Amino acid sequence: RYIVGTCSDEAYKFDDTRSDQHDKCAKLTNGVKCIDTKCQICHSILSIRKSEHLFHVD
């Protein structure tokens, strides 16, 4: 909920969209699909990076 941007849905283009849910069109989505994304706290621009996650299972 700390990532905000513009809804990527052509029908809405709502500016105050959260990364997990578009409040205007009520769709659940991935924050990567939003347009002009930025951090709601520090206002920095979102950068997408490839990473490798390792998980330990007991």
HELIX and SHEET records of a PDB file:
HELIX    1   1 GLY A   31  LYS A   33  5                                   3    
SHEET    1   A 3 THR A  17  ARG A  18  0                                        
SHEET    2   A 3 ILE A   3  THR A   6 -1                                        
SHEET    3   A 3 ILE A  35  CYS A  39 -1                                        
SHEET    1   B 2 GLN A  21  HIS A  22  0                                        
SHEET    2   B 2 LYS A  27  LEU A  28 -1                                        
END                                                                             
